Amino acid sequence: MYVINSDREYKDLGGGTLRKVLAYSDNIMNVELKFEKGAVGAMHKHPHEQIGYIIEGTLVFKEEGQEDVTLNTGDTYIVAPNVMHGIECLTEVKLLDIFTPMREDFV
């Protein structure tokens, strides 16, 4: 399977956040996200394991029970299932998030 990024469209989630589902199977999914400067990914949790890669920008990553950390272009974060987490964007941000299993709520 392959996906041509330009064939996929962003969904406007409001609050300066756009999401583009790229590819997925029952077991895994990758999603591209864009955030405006100042946008907030509210604290939330889900049963999926998640790895995020910062394609561009700077954000503050927040995770339950951990100190907030500033992450920049090229940095990665991992979120265990059912752990509260969120972000605050210090600049415009573009992310690649990978979930396992796939996020049915995104399709």
DSSP file (Angstrom, degrees, kcal/mol; ACC not computed):
  #  RESIDUE AA STRUCTURE BP1 BP2  ACC     N-H-->O    O-->H-N    N-H-->O    O-->H-N    TCO  KAPPA ALPHA  PHI   PSI    X-CA   Y-CA   Z-CA
    1    1 A M              0   0    0      0, 0.0     2,-0.3     0, 0.0    22,-0.0   0.000 360.0 360.0 360.0 147.8    0.0    0.0    0.0
    2    2 A Y        -     0   0    0      2,-0.0     2,-0.4     0, 0.0     0, 0.0  -0.969 360.0-148.7-144.8 159.9    1.1    3.6   -0.6
    3    3 A V        -     0   0    0     -2,-0.3     2,-0.7    20,-0.0     3,-0.1  -0.999  10.6-142.7-133.5 131.4   -0.5    7.0   -0.1
    4    4 A I    >   -     0   0    0     -2,-0.4     3,-2.1     1,-0.2     4,-0.5  -0.859  16.4-148.5 -91.0 113.8    0.1   10.1   -2.1
    5    5 A N  G >  S+     0   0    0     -2,-0.7     3,-1.8     1,-0.3    -1,-0.2   0.863  94.5  57.7 -53.8 -41.8    0.0   12.9    0.5
    6    6 A S  G 3  S+     0   0    0      1,-0.3    -1,-0.3    -3,-0.1    -2,-0.0   0.657  98.1  62.6 -67.9 -13.6   -1.4   15.5   -2.0
    7    7 A D  G <  S+     0   0    0     -3,-2.1     2,-0.3     2,-0.1    -1,-0.3   0.617  93.3  78.0 -82.5 -13.2   -4.4   13.1   -2.6
    8    8 A R  S <  S-     0   0    0     -3,-1.8     2,-0.3    -4,-0.5    14,-0.1  -0.726  72.3-143.7 -98.2 146.6   -5.4   13.4    1.0
    9    9 A E        -     0   0    0     -2,-0.3    12,-0.4    12,-0.1     2,-0.2  -0.831  14.7-117.9-110.7 148.1   -7.3   16.5    2.4
   10   10 A Y        -     0   0    0     -2,-0.3     2,-0.5    10,-0.2    10,-0.2  -0.545  20.1-140.8 -76.3 146.0   -7.0   18.1    5.8
   11   11 A K  E     -A   19   0A   0      8,-3.2     8,-2.3    -2,-0.2     2,-0.7  -0.947  18.1-128.8-105.0 128.8  -10.0   18.2    8.1
   12   12 A D  E     -A   18   0A   0     -2,-0.5     6,-0.2     6,-0.2     3,-0.1  -0.694  25.5-179.1 -80.3 115.4  -10.4   21.4   10.0
   13   13 A L  E     -     0   0A   0      4,-2.7     5,-0.2    -2,-0.7    -1,-0.2   0.429  42.2-118.5 -93.5  -1.3  -10.8   20.6   13.7
   14   14 A G  E >  S+A   17   0A   0      3,-0.7     3,-0.8     1,-0.0    -1,-0.2  -0.018  88.0  72.3  83.5 165.8  -11.2   24.2   14.8
   15   15 A G  T 3  S-     0   0    0      1,-0.2    25,-0.4    -3,-0.1    21,-0.1   0.736 129.8 -57.3  64.2  23.5   -9.0   26.2   17.1
   16   16 A G  T 3  S+     0   0    0      1,-0.2    20,-2.4    23,-0.1     2,-0.4   0.756 106.5 126.9  80.8  24.4   -6.2   26.4   14.6
   17   17 A T  E <   -AB  14  35A   0     -3,-0.8    -4,-2.7    18,-0.2    -3,-0.7  -0.966  33.9-177.6-123.1 130.6   -5.9   22.6   14.1
   18   18 A L  E     -AB  12  34A   0     16,-2.7    16,-2.3    -2,-0.4     2,-0.4  -0.963   7.0-163.6-122.6 142.5   -6.0   20.6   10.9
   19   19 A R  E     -AB  11  33A   0     -8,-2.3    -8,-3.2    -2,-0.4     2,-0.5  -0.990   6.9-172.5-130.1 135.4   -5.7   16.8   10.6
   20   20 A K  E     - B   0  32A   0     12,-3.0    12,-2.9    -2,-0.4     2,-0.5  -0.966  16.7-146.4-126.5 113.3   -5.0   14.6    7.6
   21   21 A V  E     + B   0  31A   0     -2,-0.5    10,-0.2   -12,-0.4   -12,-0.1  -0.686  21.9 178.1 -76.5 123.9   -5.3   10.8    7.9
   22   22 A L  E     -     0   0A   0      8,-2.2     2,-0.3    -2,-0.5    -1,-0.2   0.927  52.6 -18.2 -93.2 -70.7   -2.7    9.3    5.7
   23   23 A A  E     + B   0  30A   0      7,-1.0     7,-2.5   -20,-0.1    -1,-0.3  -0.976  61.6 165.9-141.5 152.8   -2.7    5.5    5.8
   24   24 A Y  E     - B   0  29A   0     -2,-0.3     2,-0.2     5,-0.2     5,-0.2  -0.990  16.3-174.2-162.7 156.8   -4.0    2.9    8.2
   25   25 A S        -     0   0    0      3,-2.6    77,-0.3    -2,-0.3     3,-0.2  -0.700  57.8 -82.1-130.8-173.2   -4.9   -0.8    8.7
   26   26 A D  S    S+     0   0    0     -2,-0.2    76,-1.0     1,-0.2    78,-0.1   0.800 129.3  41.1 -62.5 -26.6   -6.6   -2.4   11.7
   27   27 A N  S    S+     0   0    0     74,-0.2     2,-0.3     1,-0.2    -1,-0.2   0.661 120.4  18.8 -99.7 -18.7   -3.3   -2.4   13.5
   28   28 A I        -     0   0    0     72,-0.2    -3,-2.6    73,-0.2     2,-0.3  -0.994  53.0-174.0-155.5 153.7   -1.7    1.0   12.8
   29   29 A M  E     -BC  24  99A   0     70,-1.9    70,-2.5    -2,-0.3     2,-0.4  -0.994  10.0-154.9-149.7 142.7   -2.4    4.5   11.5
   30   30 A N  E     -BC  23  98A   0     -7,-2.5    -8,-2.2    -2,-0.3    -7,-1.0  -0.985  15.5-176.3-122.5 142.3   -0.4    7.6   10.6
   31   31 A V  E     -BC  21  97A   0     66,-2.8    66,-3.1    -2,-0.4     2,-0.4  -0.993  17.3-144.8-137.8 133.9   -1.8   11.1   10.7
   32   32 A E  E     -BC  20  96A   0    -12,-2.9   -12,-3.0    -2,-0.4     2,-0.4  -0.868  21.8-171.0-100.1 134.8   -0.4   14.5    9.7
   33   33 A L  E     -BC  19  95A   0     62,-2.2    62,-2.6    -2,-0.4     2,-0.4  -0.960  11.2-162.8-127.2 144.4   -1.4   17.4   11.9
   34   34 A K  E     -BC  18  94A   0    -16,-2.3   -16,-2.7    -2,-0.4     2,-0.4  -0.988   9.2-172.2-123.9 137.4   -0.9   21.2   11.5
   35   35 A F  E     -BC  17  93A   0     58,-2.8    58,-2.3    -2,-0.4   -18,-0.2  -0.987  20.0-128.8-128.4 137.8   -1.3   23.7   14.3
   36   36 A E    >   -     0   0    0    -20,-2.4     3,-2.3    -2,-0.4    53,-0.2  -0.439  48.8 -80.3 -73.0 157.1   -1.3   27.5   14.2
   37   37 A K  T 3  S+     0   0    0      1,-0.3    53,-0.2    -2,-0.1    55,-0.2  -0.401 122.5  21.9 -56.1 131.9    1.0   29.3   16.6
   38   38 A G  T 3  S+     0   0    0     51,-2.4    -1,-0.3     1,-0.3    52,-0.1   0.280  90.1 139.8  89.9  -9.7   -0.8   29.4   20.0
   39   39 A A    <   -     0   0    0     -3,-2.3    50,-2.8    52,-0.2     2,-0.4  -0.313  40.5-145.8 -66.2 152.1   -3.1   26.4   19.2
   40   40 A V  E     -F   88   0B   0    -25,-0.4     2,-0.9    48,-0.2    48,-0.2  -0.978  13.5-152.3-124.3 129.9   -3.7   23.9   22.0
   41   41 A G  E     -F   87   0B   0     46,-2.4    46,-1.8    -2,-0.4     3,-0.1  -0.885  39.8-129.6 -93.2 101.4   -4.1   20.2   21.8
   42   42 A A  E     -     0   0B   0     -2,-0.9    43,-0.2    44,-0.2     2,-0.0  -0.058  28.3 -86.3 -56.4 150.8   -6.3   19.8   24.9
   43   43 A M  E     +     0   0B   0     43,-0.1     2,-0.3    41,-0.1    43,-0.2  -0.359  69.1 144.2 -57.4 132.5   -5.4   17.2   27.6
   44   44 A H  E     -F   85   0B   0     41,-2.1    41,-2.3    39,-0.1     2,-0.3  -0.953  33.9-145.0-159.9 170.7   -6.9   13.9   26.6
   45   45 A K        +     0   0    0     -2,-0.3    39,-0.1    39,-0.2    -2,-0.0  -0.972  12.5 179.8-144.2 160.2   -6.3   10.2   26.7
   46   46 A H        -     0   0    0     -2,-0.3    36,-3.5    37,-0.2    37,-0.4  -0.965  41.3-108.9-154.4 162.0   -7.1    7.2   24.5
   47   47 A P  S    S+     0   0    0      0, 0.0     2,-0.3     0, 0.0    -2,-0.0   0.417  87.3  98.3 -78.9   4.7   -6.5    3.5   24.5
   48   48 A H  S    S-     0   0    0     32,-0.1     2,-0.3    33,-0.0    -2,-0.2  -0.663  74.5-125.2 -94.2 145.1   -4.0    3.7   21.6
   49   49 A E  E     -D  100   0A   0     51,-2.7    51,-2.0    -2,-0.3     2,-0.4  -0.687  36.5-161.6 -79.2 144.5   -0.2    3.8   21.9
   50   50 A Q  E     -DE  99  79A   0     29,-2.3    29,-3.0    -2,-0.3     2,-0.4  -0.990  22.2-172.2-137.8 137.0    1.1    6.8   20.1
   51   51 A I  E     -DE  98  78A   0     47,-2.3    47,-2.9    -2,-0.4     2,-0.4  -0.999  15.4-165.5-123.7 130.9    4.4    8.0   18.7
   52   52 A G  E     -DE  97  77A   0     25,-2.9    25,-2.2    -2,-0.4     2,-0.4  -0.936   7.4-164.7-119.4 141.5    4.7   11.6   17.5
   53   53 A Y  E     -DE  96  76A   0     43,-2.5    43,-2.3    -2,-0.4     2,-1.0  -0.990  19.9-134.3-123.3 128.7    7.4   13.2   15.3
   54   54 A I  E     -D   95   0A   0     21,-2.6    20,-3.3    -2,-0.4    41,-0.2  -0.728  21.1-178.4 -87.4 105.8    7.7   16.9   15.0
   55   55 A I  E    S-     0   0A   0     39,-1.7     2,-0.3    -2,-1.0    -1,-0.2   0.910  71.3 -11.9 -69.6 -43.3    8.2   17.7   11.3
   56   56 A E  E    S+D   94   0A   0     38,-1.7    38,-2.5    -3,-0.1    -1,-0.3  -0.978 102.1  33.7-157.2 147.8    8.5   21.4   12.0
   57   57 A G        -     0   0    0     -2,-0.3    16,-0.7    36,-0.2     2,-0.4  -0.492  69.5 -81.3 109.7-176.3    7.9   23.8   14.8
   58   58 A T  E     +G   72   0B   0     34,-0.3    32,-1.8    14,-0.2    33,-1.3  -0.999  43.2 166.5-135.6 133.6    8.2   24.1   18.6
   59   59 A L  E     -GH  71  89B   0     12,-2.4    12,-3.0    -2,-0.4     2,-0.6  -0.944  36.6-118.9-141.9 161.9    5.7   22.9   21.2
   60   60 A V  E     -GH  70  88B   0     28,-3.1    28,-1.7    -2,-0.3     2,-0.5  -0.939  30.4-151.5-102.1 120.8    5.3   22.3   24.8
   61   61 A F  E     -GH  69  87B   0      8,-3.3     8,-2.0    -2,-0.6     2,-0.4  -0.812  10.7-165.4 -95.6 129.7    4.4   18.6   25.4
   62   62 A K  E     + H   0  86B   0     24,-2.9    24,-2.1    -2,-0.5     2,-0.4  -0.952   9.9 174.9-118.8 132.8    2.4   17.8   28.5
   63   63 A E  E >   - H   0  85B   0     -2,-0.4     3,-2.5     3,-0.3    22,-0.2  -0.997  40.0 -98.1-140.7 134.9    1.9   14.4   30.0
   64   64 A E  T 3  S+     0   0    0     20,-2.8     3,-0.1    -2,-0.4    -2,-0.0  -0.199 109.2   9.8 -48.9 128.4    0.2   13.3   33.2
   65   65 A G  T 3  S+     0   0    0      1,-0.2     2,-0.3     0, 0.0    -1,-0.3   0.479 113.1  94.9  80.7   2.3    2.7   12.8   36.0
   66   66 A Q  S <  S-     0   0    0     -3,-2.5    -3,-0.3     3,-0.0    -1,-0.2  -0.865  80.3-103.0-123.3 157.3    5.6   14.4   34.0
   67   67 A E        -     0   0    0     -2,-0.3    -6,-0.1     1,-0.1    -4,-0.0  -0.540  47.8-100.0 -72.3 144.5    7.2   17.8   33.8
   68   68 A D        -     0   0    0     -2,-0.2     2,-0.4    -6,-0.1    -6,-0.2  -0.352  43.5-161.1 -60.5 146.4    6.2   19.8   30.7
   69   69 A V  E     -G   61   0B   0     -8,-2.0    -8,-3.3    -3,-0.1     2,-0.5  -0.995  16.6-129.4-136.0 140.4    9.0   19.7   28.1
   70   70 A T  E     -G   60   0B   0     -2,-0.4     2,-0.3   -10,-0.2   -10,-0.2  -0.784  28.8-169.0 -88.9 127.0    9.7   21.9   25.1
   71   71 A L  E     -G   59   0B   0    -12,-3.0   -12,-2.4    -2,-0.5     2,-0.2  -0.894   2.1-167.9-118.8 148.2   10.1   19.9   21.9
   72   72 A N  E >   -G   58   0B   0     -2,-0.3     3,-2.7   -14,-0.2   -18,-0.3  -0.709  42.4 -47.1-127.9 174.3   11.4   21.1   18.5
   73   73 A T  T 3  S+     0   0    0    -16,-0.7   -18,-0.2     1,-0.3    -1,-0.2  -0.140 126.1  21.4 -42.9 128.9   11.7   20.0   14.9
   74   74 A G  T 3  S+     0   0    0    -20,-3.3    -1,-0.3     1,-0.3   -19,-0.1   0.241  95.2 123.1  92.7 -12.5   13.1   16.5   14.7
   75   75 A D    <   -     0   0    0     -3,-2.7   -21,-2.6   -21,-0.2    -1,-0.3  -0.414  45.3-152.6 -82.0 160.6   12.1   15.5   18.3
   76   76 A T  E     -E   53   0A   0    -23,-0.2     2,-0.3    -2,-0.1   -23,-0.2  -0.947   8.2-166.3-132.7 148.7    9.8   12.6   19.1
   77   77 A Y  E     -E   52   0A   0    -25,-2.2   -25,-2.9    -2,-0.3     2,-0.4  -0.968   6.7-153.8-133.3 153.9    7.4   11.7   21.9
   78   78 A I  E     -E   51   0A   0     -2,-0.3     2,-0.5   -27,-0.2   -27,-0.2  -0.992   6.1-164.5-127.3 134.7    5.8    8.4   22.9
   79   79 A V  E     -E   50   0A   0    -29,-3.0   -29,-2.3    -2,-0.4     3,-0.1  -0.982  14.0-139.7-121.9 124.4    2.5    8.2   24.8
   80   80 A A    >   -     0   0    0     -2,-0.5     3,-1.2   -31,-0.2   -32,-0.1  -0.391  43.0 -78.4 -73.4 157.6    1.4    5.0   26.5
   81   81 A P  T 3  S+     0   0    0      0, 0.0    -1,-0.1     0, 0.0   -32,-0.1  -0.263 112.7  10.8 -56.8 142.5   -2.3    4.0   26.3
   82   82 A N  T 3  S+     0   0    0    -36,-3.5     2,-0.5   -34,-0.2   -37,-0.1   0.712  90.7 134.0  63.0  26.7   -4.7    5.8   28.6
   83   83 A V    <   -     0   0    0     -3,-1.2   -37,-0.2   -37,-0.4    -1,-0.2  -0.924  59.5-118.3-106.3 129.4   -2.2    8.4   29.7
   84   84 A M        +     0   0    0     -2,-0.5   -20,-2.8   -39,-0.1     2,-0.3  -0.435  48.8 154.2 -65.1 134.1   -3.4   12.1   29.7
   85   85 A H  E     +FH  44  63B   0    -41,-2.3   -41,-2.1   -22,-0.2     2,-0.3  -0.982  12.5 158.1-156.8 162.6   -1.4   14.3   27.4
   86   86 A G  E     - H   0  62B   0    -24,-2.1   -24,-2.9    -2,-0.3     2,-0.3  -0.969  22.7-127.2-172.1 176.7   -1.7   17.4   25.3
   87   87 A I  E     -FH  41  61B   0    -46,-1.8   -46,-2.4    -2,-0.3     2,-0.4  -0.953   2.6-154.2-138.9 157.8    0.4   20.2   23.6
   88   88 A E  E     -FH  40  60B   0    -28,-1.7   -28,-3.1    -2,-0.3     2,-0.6  -0.995  26.4-134.9-128.0 127.2    0.7   23.9   23.4
   89   89 A C  E     - H   0  59B   0    -50,-2.8   -51,-2.4    -2,-0.4   -30,-0.2  -0.732  20.9-177.7 -91.4 118.2    2.2   25.3   20.1
   90   90 A L  S    S+     0   0    0    -32,-1.8     2,-0.2    -2,-0.6   -31,-0.2   0.683  78.9   7.0 -84.1 -20.5    4.8   28.0   20.6
   91   91 A T  S    S-     0   0    0    -33,-1.3   -53,-0.3   -55,-0.1   -52,-0.2  -0.783 110.3 -59.3-138.8-178.8    5.1   28.3   16.8
   92   92 A E        -     0   0    0     -2,-0.2     2,-0.4   -55,-0.2   -34,-0.3  -0.543  65.8-158.7 -62.2 141.0    3.3   26.9   13.8
   93   93 A V  E     -C   35   0A   0    -58,-2.3   -58,-2.8   -36,-0.2     2,-0.4  -0.970  22.4-168.7-132.7 141.8    3.7   23.1   14.1
   94   94 A K  E     -CD  34  56A   0    -38,-2.5   -39,-1.7    -2,-0.4   -38,-1.7  -0.997  19.8-177.7-128.4 126.9    3.5   20.2   11.8
   95   95 A L  E     -CD  33  54A   0    -62,-2.6   -62,-2.2    -2,-0.4     2,-0.5  -0.849  25.8-149.2-122.8 154.9    3.4   16.7   13.3
   96   96 A L  E     -CD  32  53A   0    -43,-2.3   -43,-2.5    -2,-0.3     2,-0.4  -0.982  23.7-170.0-118.3 115.1    3.3   13.1   12.2
   97   97 A D  E     -CD  31  52A   0    -66,-3.1   -66,-2.8    -2,-0.5     2,-0.4  -0.884   5.8-163.3-107.2 138.1    1.4   10.9   14.8
   98   98 A I  E     -CD  30  51A   0    -47,-2.9   -47,-2.3    -2,-0.4     2,-0.4  -0.979   9.7-170.0-121.0 131.3    1.4    7.1   14.6
   99   99 A F  E     -CD  29  50A   0    -70,-2.5   -70,-1.9    -2,-0.4   -49,-0.2  -0.923  13.7-132.3-123.8 144.5   -1.2    5.1   16.5
  100  100 A T  E    S+ D   0  49A   0    -51,-2.0   -51,-2.7    -2,-0.4   -72,-0.2  -0.973  93.0  23.1-139.6 130.6   -1.6    1.4   17.3
  101  101 A P  S    S-     0   0    0      0, 0.0   -74,-0.2     0, 0.0   -73,-0.2   0.728 113.1 -96.0 -67.4 179.7   -4.2    0.1   16.9
  102  102 A M        -     0   0    0    -76,-1.0     2,-1.0   -77,-0.3     3,-0.1  -0.151  34.7-109.1 -60.2 156.9   -5.7    2.6   14.4
  103  103 A R    >   -     0   0    0      1,-0.2     3,-1.8    -4,-0.1     4,-0.4  -0.775  29.2-173.7 -91.6  98.0   -8.0    5.4   15.5
  104  104 A E  G >  S+     0   0    0     -2,-1.0     3,-1.2     1,-0.3    -1,-0.2   0.812  83.0  65.8 -59.7 -30.0  -11.5    4.4   14.3
  105  105 A D  G 3  S+     0   0    0      1,-0.2    -1,-0.3     2,-0.2    -2,-0.0   0.606  95.6  58.4 -70.4  -9.7  -12.7    7.8   15.6
  106  106 A F  G <         0   0    0     -3,-1.8    -1,-0.2     1,-0.1    -2,-0.2   0.597 360.0 360.0 -92.6 -13.3  -10.6    9.5   12.9
  107  107 A V    <         0   0    0     -3,-1.2    -2,-0.2    -4,-0.4    -1,-0.1   0.422 360.0 360.0-115.3 360.0  -12.1    7.8    9.9
